[in-house]
Amino acid sequence: MNRIYRVSAWYDLAVALPFATPMFLAVAWAALQWVHLAAGLPALPDLDAHGALFANFFGTIVALWAIVRLRSGDPAYARFDAVGRWLFSAWMAVALAHGATPLLWGFLAVELAFGVLQSLPVRSAAAA
């Protein structure tokens, strides 16, 4: 569990940091736009001030949560993280149902995979 938990925290850090500041968000959004257009999908909408604010909120809190998990190593946090992944997965499914970019399917697959893995029963040290 600890290995999965740490890998998921590194994944979160890598995915969230580009959204954590306005400067990085502009670069990340341009990269997502390029991927979108290269895949033959319609252009992403421009980010307005509100969308950028919420993207920065997301990036900041997820990056901080990932750092907390990496520094503490507390396996109990894996359960809290699993709950967050199930909730994020639900919100992504809602967004996809309402026409969000199909690129979300890749992120949804990762969230579901980590959600399942972090929800599995943990063997005690004595049983292992």
N, CA, C and O of each residue as an XYZ file, in Angstrom:
512
protein
N       0.827     -1.196      0.000
C       0.000      0.000      0.000
C       0.865      1.252      0.000
O       0.559      2.222     -0.693
N       1.948      1.232      0.778
C       2.780      2.423      0.885
C       3.351      2.840     -0.469
O       3.429      4.031     -0.770
N       3.749      1.869     -1.281
C       4.308      2.181     -2.598
C       3.247      2.820     -3.501
O       3.510      3.829     -4.156
N       2.077      2.240     -3.530
C       0.979      2.788     -4.338
C       0.632      4.198     -3.868
O       0.438      5.116     -4.665
N       0.561      4.334     -2.566
C       0.238      5.622     -1.956
C       1.257      6.691     -2.363
O       0.875      7.811     -2.700
N       2.542      6.353     -2.334
C       3.585      7.315     -2.697
C       3.553      7.615     -4.205
O       3.720      8.765     -4.614
N       3.341      6.592     -5.016
C       3.251      6.812     -6.469
C       2.073      7.733     -6.778
O       2.186      8.622     -7.622
N       0.956      7.527     -6.107
C      -0.216      8.382     -6.353
C       0.060      9.819     -5.929
O      -0.421     10.756     -6.566
N       0.829     10.001     -4.860
C       1.165     11.359     -4.418
C       2.082     12.045     -5.440
O       1.901     13.224     -5.742
N       3.061     11.310     -5.969
C       3.938     11.887     -6.997
C       3.141     12.221     -8.263
O       3.366     13.253     -8.895
N       2.216     11.341     -8.621
C       1.344     11.616     -9.777
C       0.557     12.908     -9.542
O       0.503     13.777    -10.413
N      -0.053     13.026     -8.356
C      -0.825     14.232     -8.043
C       0.027     15.486     -8.126
O      -0.406     16.507     -8.661
N       1.227     15.406     -7.600
C       2.121     16.558     -7.632
C       2.437     16.947     -9.071
O       2.401     18.128     -9.417
N       2.746     15.968     -9.904
C       3.081     16.246    -11.305
C       1.900     16.830    -12.074
O       2.074     17.715    -12.912
N       0.702     16.334    -11.789
C      -0.480     16.801    -12.513
C      -0.981     18.146    -11.980
O      -1.479     18.966    -12.751
N      -0.855     18.377    -10.681
C      -1.428     19.575    -10.069
C      -0.535     20.805    -10.153
O      -1.036     21.919    -10.306
N       0.776     20.624    -10.055
C       1.665     21.794    -10.044
C       1.473     22.733    -11.233
O       1.522     23.949    -11.047
N       1.256     22.219    -12.449
C       1.058     23.147    -13.565
C      -0.183     24.037    -13.416
O      -0.309     25.042    -14.116
N      -1.084     23.680    -12.523
C      -2.291     24.472    -12.324
C      -2.196     25.401    -11.113
O      -3.104     26.196    -10.869
N      -1.107     25.304    -10.358
C      -1.009     25.966     -9.058
C      -0.761     27.469     -9.131
O      -1.081     28.178     -8.177
N      -0.213     27.973    -10.212
C       0.031     29.414    -10.318
C      -0.492     29.913    -11.660
O      -0.581     29.144    -12.617
N      -0.836     31.188    -11.734
C      -1.321     31.726    -13.013
C      -0.322     31.564    -14.157
O      -0.718     31.296    -15.291
N       0.976     31.725    -13.865
C       1.971     31.613    -14.935
C       2.056     30.187    -15.473
O       2.053     29.976    -16.686
N       2.132     29.212    -14.572
C       2.195     27.817    -15.005
C       0.893     27.391    -15.670
O       0.906     26.615    -16.625
N      -0.231     27.896    -15.167
C      -1.528     27.548    -15.744
C      -1.601     27.977    -17.203
O      -2.123     27.240    -18.039
N      -1.087     29.153    -17.514
C      -1.117     29.628    -18.904
C      -0.353     28.667    -19.819
O      -0.805     28.368    -20.924
N       0.799     28.188    -19.359
C       1.602     27.245    -20.151
C       0.879     25.899    -20.250
O       0.808     25.304    -21.325
N       0.342     25.422    -19.114
C      -0.359     24.133    -19.106
C      -1.593     24.179    -20.001
O      -1.863     23.229    -20.736
N      -2.339     25.275    -19.944
C      -3.553     25.393    -20.764
C      -3.192     25.422    -22.247
O      -3.894     24.836    -23.072
N      -2.104     26.100    -22.583
C      -1.649     26.129    -23.984
C      -1.237     24.725    -24.429
O      -1.505     24.333    -25.565
N      -0.589     23.968    -23.545
C      -0.191     22.594    -23.885
C      -1.421     21.711    -24.070
O      -1.483     20.917    -25.008
N      -2.402     21.849    -23.175
C      -3.648     21.087    -23.323
C      -4.367     21.469    -24.616
O      -4.945     20.615    -25.288
N      -4.327     22.741    -24.954
C      -4.944     23.217    -26.200
C      -4.262     22.558    -27.397
O      -4.928     22.125    -28.337
N      -2.926     22.486    -27.357
C      -2.177     21.866    -28.450
C      -2.552     20.392    -28.582
O      -2.792     19.912    -29.690
N      -2.603     19.673    -27.467
C      -2.972     18.251    -27.487
C      -4.386     18.090    -28.040
O      -4.658     17.203    -28.849
N      -5.269     18.960    -27.590
C      -6.661     18.913    -28.038
C      -6.744     19.055    -29.554
O      -7.390     18.253    -30.229
N      -6.089     20.075    -30.076
C      -6.138     20.326    -31.517
C      -5.417     19.226    -32.298
O      -5.877     18.828    -33.368
N      -4.291     18.733    -31.774
C      -3.551     17.654    -32.440
C      -4.375     16.373    -32.500
O      -4.212     15.570    -33.418
N      -5.256     16.181    -31.528
C      -6.116     14.997    -31.507
C      -7.363     15.189    -32.370
O      -8.211     14.300    -32.447
N      -7.470     16.341    -33.013
C      -8.625     16.605    -33.873
C      -9.872     17.018    -33.113
O     -10.979     16.957    -33.646
N      -9.694     17.436    -31.878
C     -10.825     17.884    -31.061
C     -11.001     19.385    -31.222
O     -10.057     20.078    -31.600
N     -12.184     19.896    -30.943
C     -12.383     21.347    -31.048
C     -11.537     22.094    -30.021
O     -11.135     21.526    -29.006
N     -11.277     23.340    -30.284
C     -10.466     24.163    -29.379
C     -11.099     24.241    -28.000
O     -12.321     24.292    -27.860
N     -10.248     24.250    -26.990
C     -10.727     24.460    -25.622
C     -11.146     25.916    -25.473
O     -10.611     26.786    -26.161
N     -12.087     26.190    -24.590
C     -12.459     27.592    -24.381
C     -11.330     28.351    -23.688
O     -10.501     27.760    -22.996
N     -11.311     29.650    -23.883
C     -10.355     30.473    -23.149
C     -10.709     30.429    -21.674
O     -11.883     30.362    -21.308
N      -9.694     30.467    -20.838
C      -9.937     30.509    -19.397
C     -10.240     31.945    -18.995
O      -9.444     32.849    -19.250
N     -11.386     32.152    -18.371
C     -11.665     33.477    -17.836
C     -11.095     33.559    -16.423
O     -10.501     32.597    -15.939
N     -11.268     34.679    -15.772
C     -10.698     34.887    -14.434
C     -11.224     33.861    -13.437
O     -10.480     33.395    -12.575
N     -12.503     33.508    -13.550
C     -13.081     32.549    -12.599
C     -12.533     31.141    -12.821
O     -12.194     30.447    -11.862
N     -12.448     30.725    -14.067
C     -11.898     29.405    -14.373
C     -10.446     29.298    -13.932
O     -10.029     28.276    -13.388
N      -9.669     30.369    -14.172
C      -8.267     30.376    -13.754
C      -8.160     30.326    -12.234
O      -7.304     29.626    -11.695
N      -9.015     31.059    -11.550
C      -8.990     31.057    -10.082
C      -9.243     29.658     -9.534
O      -8.518     29.199     -8.651
N     -10.258     28.979    -10.046
C     -10.566     27.637     -9.559
C      -9.503     26.627     -9.972
O      -9.227     25.688     -9.225
N      -8.901     26.800    -11.147
C      -7.791     25.931    -11.544
C      -6.613     26.132    -10.594
O      -5.963     25.164    -10.201
N      -6.334     27.386    -10.222
C      -5.253     27.655     -9.271
C      -5.575     27.093     -7.893
O      -4.692     26.558     -7.223
N      -6.831     27.210     -7.462
C      -7.240     26.592     -6.185
C      -6.978     25.095     -6.225
O      -6.370     24.539     -5.311
N      -7.436     24.449     -7.283
C      -7.244     23.006     -7.458
C      -5.763     22.647     -7.406
O      -5.350     21.771     -6.646
N      -4.973     23.334     -8.222
C      -3.554     23.022     -8.294
C      -2.845     23.198     -6.967
O      -2.005     22.382     -6.588
N      -3.185     24.264     -6.263
C      -2.540     24.545     -4.986
C      -2.888     23.503     -3.937
O      -1.995     22.969     -3.279
N      -4.165     23.205     -3.771
C      -4.565     22.297     -2.695
C      -4.146     20.855     -2.990
O      -3.746     20.134     -2.076
N      -4.231     20.433     -4.234
C      -3.819     19.063     -4.570
C      -2.306     18.921     -4.426
O      -1.832     17.897     -3.933
N      -1.544     19.924     -4.846
C      -0.090     19.866     -4.685
C       0.287     19.839     -3.202
O       1.158     19.069     -2.798
N      -0.358     20.670     -2.400
C      -0.068     20.668     -0.958
C      -0.432     19.327     -0.326
O       0.328     18.805      0.489
N      -1.575     18.767     -0.689
C      -1.997     17.471     -0.164
C      -0.986     16.387     -0.557
O      -0.673     15.511      0.248
N      -0.481     16.445     -1.781
C       0.513     15.468     -2.226
C       1.798     15.596     -1.400
O       2.391     14.589     -1.012
N       2.220     16.820     -1.135
C       3.432     17.032     -0.338
C       3.228     16.528      1.089
O       4.124     15.905      1.658
N       2.065     16.790      1.666
C       1.772     16.280      3.017
C       1.878     14.761      3.026
O       2.487     14.187      3.929
N       1.293     14.109      2.033
C       1.323     12.642      1.981
C       2.743     12.118      1.791
O       3.121     11.118      2.401
N       3.524     12.780      0.958
C       4.900     12.336      0.739
C       5.762     12.525      1.985
O       6.608     11.683      2.288
N       5.556     13.603      2.694
C       6.379     13.881      3.874
C       5.970     13.056      5.081
O       6.822     12.653      5.872
N       4.670     12.798      5.235
C       4.231     12.103      6.451
C       4.347     10.587      6.317
O       4.764      9.909      7.256
N       3.983     10.059      5.163
C       4.003      8.608      4.978
C       2.953      7.876      5.799
O       3.004      6.650      5.906
N       2.012      8.591      6.374
C       0.968      7.970      7.205
C      -0.001      7.202      6.304
O      -0.675      7.812      5.474
N      -0.083      5.877      6.449
C      -0.965      5.090      5.579
C      -2.444      5.418      5.768
O      -3.254      5.140      4.883
N      -2.805      6.006      6.908
C      -4.204      6.399      7.101
C      -4.608      7.458      6.069
O      -5.770      7.535      5.670
N      -3.643      8.264      5.647
C      -3.948      9.283      4.636
C      -4.346      8.652      3.305
O      -5.058      9.271      2.514
N      -3.892      7.422      3.051
C      -4.255      6.746      1.811
C      -5.762      6.539      1.740
O      -6.346      6.616      0.659
N      -6.390      6.279      2.864
C      -7.853      6.093      2.886
C      -8.557      7.410      2.585
O      -9.524      7.440      1.824
N      -8.078      8.494      3.178
C      -8.667      9.805      2.884
C      -8.457     10.144      1.410
O      -9.353     10.672      0.750
N      -7.277      9.839      0.909
C      -6.980     10.108     -0.490
C      -7.883      9.288     -1.405
O      -8.328      9.778     -2.443
N      -8.154      8.040     -1.023
C      -9.053      7.196     -1.828
C     -10.443      7.825     -1.912
O     -11.054      7.838     -2.981
N     -10.939      8.341     -0.801
C     -12.248      9.010     -0.810
C     -12.212     10.204     -1.758
O     -13.138     10.415     -2.541
N     -11.138     10.979     -1.682
C     -10.996     12.114     -2.595
C     -10.969     11.682     -4.045
O     -11.538     12.354     -4.905
N     -10.320     10.578     -4.322
C     -10.257     10.083     -5.705
C     -11.633      9.648     -6.205
O     -11.984      9.898     -7.358
N     -12.410      8.997     -5.340
C     -13.769      8.612     -5.739
C     -14.607      9.859     -6.016
O     -15.381      9.885     -6.973
N     -14.458     10.888     -5.186
C     -15.206     12.127     -5.409
C     -14.735     12.830     -6.678
O     -15.563     13.268     -7.477
N     -13.420     12.946     -6.880
C     -12.903     13.550     -8.111
C     -13.410     12.779     -9.328
O     -13.771     13.377    -10.342
N     -13.436     11.454     -9.224
C     -13.932     10.631    -10.331
C     -15.393     10.942    -10.637
O     -15.790     11.030    -11.799
N     -16.182     11.106     -9.586
C     -17.599     11.442     -9.783
C     -17.739     12.792    -10.485
O     -18.566     12.947    -11.384
N     -16.924     13.772    -10.068
C     -17.038     15.110    -10.686
C     -16.556     15.082    -12.132
O     -17.089     15.796    -12.981
N     -15.552     14.260    -12.410
C     -15.105     14.132    -13.800
C     -16.183     13.475    -14.649
O     -16.404     13.882    -15.789
N     -16.857     12.461    -14.106
C     -17.938     11.802    -14.847
C     -19.065     12.789    -15.136
O     -19.628     12.789    -16.231
N     -19.390     13.617    -14.169
C     -20.422     14.641    -14.376
C     -19.978     15.604    -15.479
O     -20.758     15.941    -16.369
N     -18.727     16.041    -15.413
C     -18.213     16.962    -16.430
C     -18.238     16.314    -17.812
O     -18.623     16.954    -18.791
N     -17.829     15.047    -17.897
C     -17.864     14.342    -19.180
C     -19.287     14.216    -19.706
O     -19.520     14.343    -20.908
N     -20.231     13.969    -18.818
C     -21.636     13.867    -19.222
C     -22.179     15.197    -19.743
O     -23.161     15.231    -20.483
N     -21.529     16.286    -19.348
C     -21.971     17.608    -19.776
C     -21.086     18.194    -20.871
O     -21.099     19.403    -21.102
N     -20.317     17.340    -21.546
C     -19.579     17.778    -22.718
C     -18.149     18.224    -22.480
O     -17.565     18.862    -23.356
N     -17.562     17.915    -21.332
C     -16.166     18.291    -21.091
C     -15.252     17.543    -22.063
O     -15.653     16.560    -22.686
N     -14.043     18.022    -22.173
C     -13.079     17.442    -23.098
C     -12.906     15.936    -22.880
O     -12.825     15.481    -21.739
N     -12.847     15.168    -23.960
C     -12.606     13.734    -23.843
C     -11.235     13.411    -23.242
O     -11.000     12.271    -22.839
N     -10.330     14.386    -23.174
C      -9.036     14.161    -22.523
C      -9.215     13.777    -21.056
O      -8.334     13.163    -20.455
N     -10.353     14.139    -20.493
C     -10.631     13.787    -19.095
C     -10.692     12.282    -18.877
O     -10.450     11.815    -17.765
N     -11.011     11.515    -19.914
C     -11.093     10.056    -19.754
C      -9.780      9.476    -19.235
O      -9.787      8.558    -18.415
N      -8.657     10.007    -19.709
C      -7.359      9.528    -19.237
C      -7.157      9.817    -17.758
O      -6.696      8.955    -17.011
N      -7.499     11.028    -17.336
C      -7.379     11.389    -15.922
C      -8.352     10.574    -15.072
O      -8.022     10.157    -13.961
N      -9.542     10.355    -15.599
C     -10.541      9.568    -14.869
C     -10.047      8.137    -14.665
O     -10.221      7.570    -13.586
N      -9.438      7.556    -15.683
C      -8.915      6.188    -15.554
C      -7.866      6.100    -14.450
O      -7.862      5.148    -13.669
N      -6.981      7.087    -14.385
C      -5.943      7.087    -13.344
C      -6.577      7.263    -11.966
O      -6.216      6.562    -11.021
N      -7.518      8.196    -11.850
C      -8.186      8.415    -10.555
C      -8.890      7.145    -10.083
O      -8.784      6.766     -8.916
N      -9.602      6.497    -10.988
C     -10.296      5.262    -10.615
C      -9.318      4.160    -10.214
O      -9.554      3.437     -9.246
N      -8.229      4.035    -10.954
C      -7.237      3.005    -10.628
C      -6.650      3.234     -9.240
O      -6.588      2.307     -8.432
N      -6.221      4.460     -8.959
C      -5.675      4.748     -7.628
C      -6.759      4.637     -6.558
O      -6.483      4.196     -5.442
N      -7.983      5.032     -6.888
C      -9.085      4.904     -5.927
C      -9.319      3.456     -5.534
O      -9.496      3.144     -4.356
N      -9.319      2.574     -6.524
C      -9.501      1.147     -6.248
C      -8.332      0.612     -5.425
O      -8.534     -0.034     -4.397
N      -7.114      0.883     -5.880
C      -5.929      0.355     -5.199
C      -5.827      0.848     -3.758
O      -5.448      0.087     -2.867
N      -6.159      2.102     -3.527
C      -6.050      2.663     -2.181
C      -7.248      2.296     -1.306
O      -7.247      2.575     -0.107
N      -8.257      1.681     -1.891
C      -9.426      1.237     -1.126
C      -9.329     -0.236     -0.742
O     -10.128     -0.722      0.059
N      -8.356     -0.948     -1.308
C      -8.212     -2.370     -1.014
C      -7.842     -2.585      0.455
O      -7.215     -1.728      1.077
N      -8.237     -3.742      1.003
C      -7.840     -4.040      2.388
C      -6.310     -4.088      2.502
O      -5.608     -4.485      1.572
N      -5.829     -3.675      3.657
C      -4.391     -3.668      3.913
C      -4.070     -4.831      4.853
O      -4.708     -5.013      5.890
N      -3.059     -5.613      4.455
C      -2.622     -6.711      5.333
C      -1.826     -6.124      6.484
O      -1.060     -5.176      6.309
N      -2.011     -6.685      7.629
C      -1.221     -6.240      8.787
C       0.216     -6.722      8.637
O       0.487     -7.664      7.892
N       1.109     -6.090      9.328
C       2.524     -6.455      9.254
C       2.724     -7.915      9.716
O       3.583     -8.623      9.189
N       1.938     -8.345     10.686
C       2.057     -9.726     11.184
C       1.623    -10.743     10.128
O       2.213    -11.818     10.024
N       0.595    -10.407      9.343
C       0.083    -11.306      8.317
C       1.016    -11.358      7.120
O       1.105    -12.376      6.435
N       1.718    -10.244      6.869
C       2.627    -10.173      5.726
C       3.877    -10.943      6.050
O       4.787    -11.018      5.224
